[in-house]
């Protein structure tokens, strides 16, 4: 009898395990699919992206009016402790404010054409804030499409601005009030900048700054160590600077529960000490594969200060002698773009199905921003764009391409864009968990950028 009882128990256990495995298999079939390796050149979404670009005219008509520029910043430090965003899962609320966070705007106008650069001391420029802006902007000012968004990418900035389930995990509980507060800050800074706009000229330069950055994925791989500087000088007044660099703003340790701008804060504070240059805006450049570095300096505020003040010294020295010129045209465009169905991987060859990804992270409205200020072109991407890709792009620039600045976090977000050869050879969060677009999208991005720049050289 005992033997028969044991046999029945094992049969029941076996049936239970079989049922559980069947349920797991069913869930896997519903939630997972093989990575789609269809070459992007053969896809409908790439054809649609090309068609969108073909409709855009990047030529700047001659304008007799001079450029006008103004700038302003608004303190966006939350009125009470908020959840931090950065380093993956939110670490909870900060317990102290090390340095206040700001939203900065540079307003540009030439004749009837308007545009603005909008930068925030946040991990990304939140898509929900972009969506909320139309009801806060005046009819006679630049539209949302004419706003060039960027962020410092500090990993100790406030969260609360993502309303999808995964966003709550990454940036803390969603707060509609916080989204409205940030949208109002954009409108306020833009209004102040417009009111202070005066005739202006611009100058642009790039310089090597190898002491402050290293490759975060593979030791010894090449990096883009250039510090980019845009100088805007009012003819009868002060100057403003836009500074972009490729190092992630991750100088402090993840478990630090303090609000901080990281090294971009030290950088702009050092630049703004000059009465002649009371305003500076930092934009994260091609940061995807690059990390902050300073010899013999461990993580912490010492690294952030050394990096920020070291870069500020380089920028200040360049700005002192950088000539400015009149601008012969101004334009800003927002171009819809698709990278195809989402491909968040869970293993080497398997991904989360697109509908499940969208349920977790929401539908993504993606676009590329293009801002032309005379011969200078700024391109904002909806991603962490790799400095390796940026270096490689230099070898592919169409003849006649003028000065170029590429920044990340343009108000949309689709993860990391890195060189394609890493996709199957490197197991790292930046390549697996944070690549949401699948294989081949590094090259696809390069071809889209080439197409934009090629059209920009058309007469």
N, C-alpha and C positions, 0 to 999 in steps of 0.2 A: 504493500500500500504506500509506504513511504517513497518508494522509487517512482510510482505513478504520480504522486503529489508533486515531487520535484520536477518530473517531466512536464507536468501541466504548468508549473511556475515558469520553467524555461521557455515553453511554447508561448505563454502570454508575454513574457519579456521580449521574446523574439518578435512577436507581432507588434508589440509597442514600439520597439526600436525600428522595425521596418516602416511603421506608420510615421514615426518621427523623421526618419531619413527621407521618406517620401514627401513630407511636408517641407523639409529643408530643400529638397530638390525642386519642389514646386516654387518655393519662394525664390530660389536661385534663378530658376528659369524666368520668373516674372521680373526680377530686379537686375539681373546681370546679362550681359551679352559680350561676344568677342569684340575686341578692339577693331574698329573699322579702319582698314588700311588702304582704302580706295585712294589712289593719287588725287590730290586736291584739284589738279588741272582737269580731271575728268568729272568733276562734280557740278551740280547745278548751282550750289551756293557760290562757288568761285566765279562761275559765269555771271551770276547776278552781281557780285561785287565789282567785276570788271565793267558791267553795264552801268552801274551806279557811277563809277569813276568817269566813264566816257561822257556822261552828261554834265560834268562839272567843268567850268571854264575858270582856270586859275589866273588868267591874264589880268593885270591891273591896269585899268584905263588911266591915262595921264590926268592928274588933278592939279589945278592951279593953286589950290589952297595948301597951306602948310599943315604939317601934322600938329595936332594938339594933344597934350598928355597931362594927366593928373593922377594922383595916387592917394590911397588912404588905407588904414588898417583898423579893424575892430577886434576888441578882446572877446574871444569865444570860450574862455575858461568857464566851465559849467558853474552855476550858482551854488551847487551842492555836489558832494562827491558822486562821481559817475563810474560806470564800468570802463575798464581799459580795453582797448582794441589793439591787437598785434600779438605776434608769437603764437598763432593758432588759437586754441581755446582761451576765452577771456579769463583773466586771472582774478576777476572780481573787481570791486570798487577800489579806487586809489584812496590812500589814507592821508596824503599830503600833496600840496602843489609845490613842486620844485621850481618851476618857472611857468608863467602864464602862456596860454596858447592864443593864436591870433588867426584871423582871416584877413588876407591882403588882396587889394585890387589895384591894378594899373589900368586906367581908362585911356583909350586911344581913339582919336577921331580925325578924319581928313575929309573936308566937305561934308557930305551927307553920310559917308561911311563911318560906322562905329564898330568898336571891338573892345574887349577887355581881357586881361589876364587875371584869373582868380585863383589864388593859392590858399590852402588851408593847412594848419598844423594838425593833420589827421593822418591815419594810416593810408586812407584812400580818399578821393573826393566822392562822397556818398551818392550813389544813383538816386536814392529817394530825395535827397536835397535838390538835385537837378530837376527831378519831376515836380517838385513843389515850387520851383522858382517862377514859372509863368504868372502865377497870381500875385507875385510880389514885385514884379518889374514894371516900370512905367512904359506906356506905349511909345514915348518918344526917345527911349534909350535903346541900347543894344538888346537884341533878342537873345534867348538862351543859346541859339545856334551860333551867335557871335561872341559867346563867352568861352574863353580858352581855359579849361579847368586843369589844375594840377594839385599836388599835395607834397608835403615834406616827407611823408611815409614814416613819421615817427611811430615807434611801436609802444610808446607810452602816452598816446593821445586818448581822448575820450571816445567812447563807443555809443551804443544806443540808437544808431541810425540805420540798422538793417532789420527789415521786418519779416524775413523768411526764417524758417526753423534753424537752418545752419547758421544764418547771420546772427541769431540770438546766441548761439553757442560761441561764435567767434568774437562778437562785439557787445555781448551782454543783452539784457532785455530791451526790446524795441520801445522807443519813446517818440510818439508823434510830436510831442511838445518840443523835444530836442531837434527834430527835423525842421520844425517851423522856426525855431530859434536860429538855427544855422542859415536857413533861407532868408530870414529877416536881416541877418548879419551881412549876407552878400548884398542885399538891396541897399542897406545903410552905407556900407563901404563904397559901393558903386556910385551912389548919389553924392557922397562927399568927394570922391575922386573926380566926378564930372564937374562939380562946382569949382574945383581947383585947377581945371585943365587950362593949359597955356601953350603957346607955340613952342615946339620942341624939335630936337634932332636926336638921332640914335647912332650908336656905334656898337660893334659886336666883335668879340675876340675869344679865342680858345687857347689854353695854355696847359702844359703838362703839369700834373700834380701827383707823381707816382708814390710819394711817401705816405699817402693817406688811404690807399685802397689795395685790396688783394682779392684773388679769386676765391669765392666761398665754396665752390663745388669740387674743383680739382686743383690741387697745389701745383703752381708753376704754369698754369694755363695763362694765355695773354689776357690782359685787362684793358679796358678803355679808361685811362687815367686822366682824361682831359677835364679841366674845369672850364665851364663856359660862362661867359659874361656878356650880358646885354646892358648897355648904358643908355639911359634916356635923360637928356639934359634939356630942361626948360631954358629958353633963350634968355629970359630975364629972372631966373630963379635957381632953385636947387636941382640936384640930380637924383635919379632913382636907379637902382641896380637890380637886375634879375640874375641870379646865380644858379647854375645847375651842376650837379656832380653825380657820379655813378655809385658811390658807396651807400649801402643800406643805412638807414638811421637806426642802428641797433647797437649802439655803444654800451648801453646799460644792460644789466642782467635781467632776464625775463621775470624773475620773481619780485623785482623792485615794484612796490605798490605806490608809485608816485607819478603824478602828471608831469610830463616834460616834453619839450620839443627835440630832445637829443642834440646831436651836433649842429643841425641847422639853426637851432636857437642861438647857440654861441656865435655862429657865423654871422647871422643877420644883426645880432646885438652889437658885435664888434664893428660891423660896417656902418651901422646907424649912429655911431658915436661922433661921426663927422658932421658938423653943421651944414656943410655943403652937400652932404649925401644923407639926408635924414630918413631914407626909406630903402629897404632891401627886401626882396622876395626870393625865397629859395624854392626851387622846383626839383623833384627827384628825377634824375635822368634815366639812363639805361641801367637800372639797379639789379636786374634779376639774378645775375651770377656774381655780384660784387659785394664785398663786405668792408666795413671800416677797418683801418689798420694804422697803427703808429708804433714804431719800434720801441720795445721795452715798456709798453703801456698796456696794462690789463683792462678788462671791461670795467666800466664805471664812468662817473662824471669826469674823471681826469682824462679819459680817452675822448669823451665828447668835447670837452673844452679844448684839448690839444688839437683835435681834428678841426673843429669849427674855427678857432682863432688862427690856426695855420693856414687854412684855406682862405680866410678873410684877409690875411696879410698878402697872399698872392693876388686876390681879387682887387684889393686896394691899390697895390703897386701897378697893376695893369690899368685900372680905371684912371689913375693919375695922368697917364699919357695917352689914353685911348681917344682918338679923334672921333667926333660925331659929324654926321652929314644930314642934309635934308632928306626927307623920305619922298620917294616918287610913286607911292601907291600904298594902299592899305586894303586888306580883305581878310575875312574869316569864314570858313566853311565847316559844316558838320556833315560827314559822309557816312551813311549807314553801311555797316559791314557785318558779314556773318562768317563764322569759322565752322559752320556746320553743326550737327547735333553734338551735344556735350559728350565728353569722353573722360570722365573721372575714373581712373584705374584703381582696381583693388588688388591686382596682381599683374604679372608681366603681360598677359594676353587677354585679361578680362576687365571689363568696365561696367560701371553703373549705367543702366539704361537711361536714355535721355529724359523720359517722363519722370523717373524717380529723382534724377538730378534736379529737374525743374521744380519738383515738389519740395525739395530740400533748400534750394538756393534761389528759386524764383525765376521767372522769365527774364532773360538778359536782353536789354536794348543796347546794342553795341554800335559804336561809331568811331570814326577817326576824325580828329580835329586838325585843321590846317589854318594857321595864322601867318599871313605874309605881311611883313613890314618892310616895304621897299624890296631890296634884294634878299633880305633875310627870311628864311622859312622856318617856322616852328611847327612840329607835328606832334600831336598828343595821342597816345595809344591807350586802349582800354585794358591795360595789363601791366605786369612787371616785364618790361622789355630788356633783353639781355645785352650787356655791354660787349660780349663777344659778337653778337649779331651786328651791333652798331659799328664795331671795327670793320667787320666784313663788308658792311654796306658801303663804306668809304671806297672800296675797290670797284663798286658797281655804279657809282653816281653818274648820271647822264652828263654829257658835255654841256657846259653852261650853267651847271648847278651852282647857286650862290651859297652863302653861309647857311648852315643847317643846325638846328637844335631839335633833338627828339626827347620828349619827356613821357613819363608814365602817369597812370591814374587820372584819366581825362574825364571822369564822371560816369564811366561804365567800367565793368571789370570782368575779365574772363581768365584769371590766373596768370601763370608764367608762360612767356614766349622765349624759348631757349633753343640753342643749336640742335638740329634734328639728330645728329649722331649720338647725342646723349640718351635718346628715347629708349633704346634697347640695351644700352651698355652701362648705364649709371642708375643705381637704386638710391634715390635721395628724395626727400619731400618736395623739393623744387621741381623735380622731373616727374614724379609719380602723383602724389596727392594734389600738388598745386598746378599741374598741367591739366587743364579742363578742356583742351581743344583737340588732343590726339596727335598722332604722328604727322610729320610733314609741315606743320604749321609755322615753323621757323622760316622755312623757305617761302611759304605762301605770304607771310608778312613782308619779307624782303621784296617779293615781286610787287606787292601792293604799294610799298613805299617807292620803289623804282618808278612805277606807273604814275604816282602822284608827282614825283620830281620831274619826270619827263614831260608831263603836261604843263608843269610850271615853267618849263623853259620854252614852250611854244610861243611864237610871235603872233 
